[in-house]
Amino acid sequence: MLTRILTALPLIAGFLIALFLAPGPVWTGIMALALFLAGMEWAGLARQGKAMGVVYGGALTLAGVAAALYVVDFSWAYTASLAFWLVAAAWLLRRGVTFTSMPLLLALGALVLLPTFFAIIQLRAQSPGLLLAVVGLVVIADSAAYFSGRRFGRHKLAPRISPGKTWEGVAGAWLGVSVYALLLARTWPDALAVSWLMALSMAWALLLLSVLGDLMESFIKRQAGVKDSGTLLPGHGGVLDRIDSLTAALPAATLFALYMQ
């Protein structure tokens, strides 16, 4: 826990400084670096070597940056992401499908990572505070699930995929994000521009997606026979281990924000 905290503190500080102070191109560059590292880790989970990881991560980054420069409307990407997480990912997790096709797994990585990259660029351009609110929701969900699961966990959520996750952890996350959403709706009405009922509904939807994102990465790591996607972040694992929930929640949150404009 101490290692996790000591790693998290500079990450949080750096994220907040960049979020509110960095010029747009600098922010895009930082997020492109994160995309590159996540792509390398995804290639590793697909049992590709380091050279292929660099190629794959570089290709994703070039495609993402080029699209971010020239494409205005990414709602199609967020819609495809939402459809994937609610339909395909839920079905894959329920059926326990084994990925035997490495090209398919690499294509899946693009479907997961690119909409996340587009979303974090677009939502920050729309409102850094709103992006922070979404990231905060996912962090609270993860933290509440971790501590409530450790304290009260008895019933396994998906024992074949991630034995450590429990329904009690999900219940703790649900309670945490519910309180968080109500506080935001009460103290930040101009930014959210929604009723408390809508705030709760969106928070619960994003919680469901974040759980799916977490389970999907755990599912792929289990098939790859590894505990973490990487070793870059002591106590946390790799970049993918930190953004797994966001890959499902952030594109959907950006889609919600676009429709609320």
Backbone hydrogen bonds, N-H to C=O, Kabsch-Sander energy under -0.5 kcal/mol:
donor,donor_aa,acceptor,acceptor_aa,energy
5,I,1,M,-2.4
6,L,2,L,-2.7
7,T,3,T,-1.9
8,A,4,R,-2.4
9,L,5,I,-2.3
11,L,7,T,-1.1
12,I,8,A,-2.9
13,A,9,L,-2.5
14,G,10,P,-2.7
15,F,11,L,-2.4
16,L,12,I,-2.5
17,I,13,A,-2.4
18,A,14,G,-2.4
19,L,15,F,-2.8
20,F,16,L,-2.1
21,L,17,I,-2.2
22,A,17,I,-0.6
22,A,18,A,-1.3
27,W,23,P,-2.5
28,T,24,G,-2.5
29,G,25,P,-2.2
30,I,26,V,-2.4
31,M,27,W,-2.5
32,A,28,T,-2.3
33,L,29,G,-1.9
34,A,30,I,-1.9
35,L,31,M,-2.3
36,F,32,A,-2.4
37,L,33,L,-2.4
38,A,34,A,-2.6
39,G,35,L,-2.6
40,M,36,F,-2.2
41,E,37,L,-2.2
42,W,38,A,-2.5
43,A,39,G,-2.3
44,G,40,M,-1.8
45,L,41,E,-2.0
46,A,42,W,-1.4
47,R,44,G,-1.7
48,Q,43,A,-2.3
53,G,49,G,-2.1
54,V,50,K,-2.3
55,V,51,A,-2.1
56,Y,52,M,-3.1
57,G,53,G,-2.9
58,G,54,V,-2.5
59,A,55,V,-2.6
60,L,56,Y,-2.5
61,T,57,G,-2.2
62,L,58,G,-2.7
63,A,59,A,-2.4
64,G,60,L,-2.7
65,V,61,T,-2.8
66,A,62,L,-2.4
67,A,63,A,-2.2
68,A,64,G,-2.4
69,L,65,V,-1.7
70,Y,66,A,-1.6
71,V,67,A,-2.9
74,F,72,V,-0.6
77,A,74,F,-0.6
78,Y,74,F,-1.9
79,T,75,S,-2.4
80,A,76,W,-2.2
81,S,77,A,-2.2
82,L,78,Y,-2.6
83,A,79,T,-2.5
84,F,80,A,-2.3
85,W,81,S,-2.6
86,L,82,L,-2.3
87,V,83,A,-1.9
88,A,83,A,-0.8
89,A,84,F,-3.5
90,A,85,W,-0.6
91,W,87,V,-2.1
92,L,88,A,-2.9
93,L,89,A,-2.7
94,R,90,A,-2.1
95,R,91,W,-2.6
96,G,92,L,-1.6
97,V,92,L,-1.4
100,T,98,T,-1.0
102,M,100,T,-0.7
105,L,101,S,-1.9
106,L,102,M,-2.5
107,A,103,P,-2.3
108,L,104,L,-2.2
109,G,105,L,-1.6
110,A,106,L,-1.5
111,L,107,A,-1.9
112,V,108,L,-1.9
113,L,109,G,-3.0
114,L,110,A,-2.0
116,T,112,V,-0.6
117,F,113,L,-2.1
118,F,114,L,-2.6
119,A,115,P,-2.4
120,I,116,T,-2.3
121,I,117,F,-1.5
122,Q,118,F,-2.8
123,L,119,A,-3.0
124,R,120,I,-0.7
125,A,121,I,-1.8
126,Q,122,Q,-1.9
127,S,123,L,-2.9
131,L,127,S,-2.1
132,L,128,P,-2.4
133,A,129,G,-2.1
134,V,130,L,-2.0
135,V,131,L,-2.6
136,G,132,L,-2.9
137,L,133,A,-2.0
138,V,134,V,-2.0
139,V,135,V,-2.5
140,I,136,G,-2.7
141,A,137,L,-2.4
142,D,138,V,-2.6
143,S,139,V,-2.7
144,A,140,I,-2.9
145,A,141,A,-2.3
146,Y,142,D,-2.1
147,F,143,S,-2.5
148,S,144,A,-2.5
149,G,145,A,-2.0
150,R,146,Y,-2.1
151,R,147,F,-1.9
152,F,148,S,-3.0
153,G,148,S,-0.5
153,G,149,G,-1.6
156,K,154,R,-0.6
157,L,165,K,-2.6
158,A,162,S,-0.5
158,A,165,K,-0.6
161,I,158,A,-1.6
162,S,158,A,-3.0
165,K,162,S,-1.8
167,W,155,H,-2.7
170,V,166,T,-1.6
171,A,167,W,-2.4
172,G,168,E,-2.2
173,A,169,G,-2.2
174,W,170,V,-2.7
175,L,171,A,-2.3
176,G,172,G,-2.5
177,V,173,A,-2.8
178,S,174,W,-1.8
179,V,175,L,-2.2
180,Y,176,G,-2.2
181,A,177,V,-2.7
182,L,178,S,-2.2
183,L,179,V,-2.3
184,L,180,Y,-2.3
185,A,181,A,-2.6
186,R,182,L,-1.6
187,T,183,L,-2.6
188,W,184,L,-2.5
192,L,188,W,-1.9
193,A,189,P,-3.3
199,A,195,S,-2.6
200,L,196,W,-2.3
201,S,197,L,-2.3
202,M,198,M,-2.6
203,A,199,A,-2.3
204,W,200,L,-2.7
205,A,201,S,-2.1
206,L,202,M,-2.6
207,L,203,A,-2.1
208,L,204,W,-2.4
209,L,205,A,-2.1
210,S,206,L,-2.5
211,V,207,L,-2.2
212,L,208,L,-2.0
213,G,209,L,-2.7
214,D,210,S,-2.3
215,L,211,V,-2.7
216,M,212,L,-2.6
217,E,213,G,-1.9
218,S,214,D,-2.1
219,F,215,L,-2.7
220,I,216,M,-2.3
221,K,217,E,-2.7
222,R,218,S,-2.3
223,Q,219,F,-1.8
224,A,220,I,-1.8
225,G,221,K,-0.9
226,V,221,K,-2.2
233,L,237,G,-3.1
236,H,233,L,-2.4
237,G,233,L,-2.5
238,G,236,H,-0.5
242,R,238,G,-0.8
242,R,239,V,-1.0
243,I,239,V,-1.4
244,D,240,L,-1.2
247,T,243,I,-2.1
248,A,244,D,-0.6
248,A,245,S,-0.8
249,A,245,S,-2.0
250,L,246,L,-2.7
252,A,248,A,-0.7
253,A,249,A,-2.4
254,T,250,L,-2.3
255,L,251,P,-2.1
256,F,252,A,-2.5
257,A,253,A,-2.4
258,L,254,T,-2.2
259,Y,255,L,-1.8
260,M,256,F,-1.3
261,Q,257,A,-0.6
261,Q,258,L,-0.7
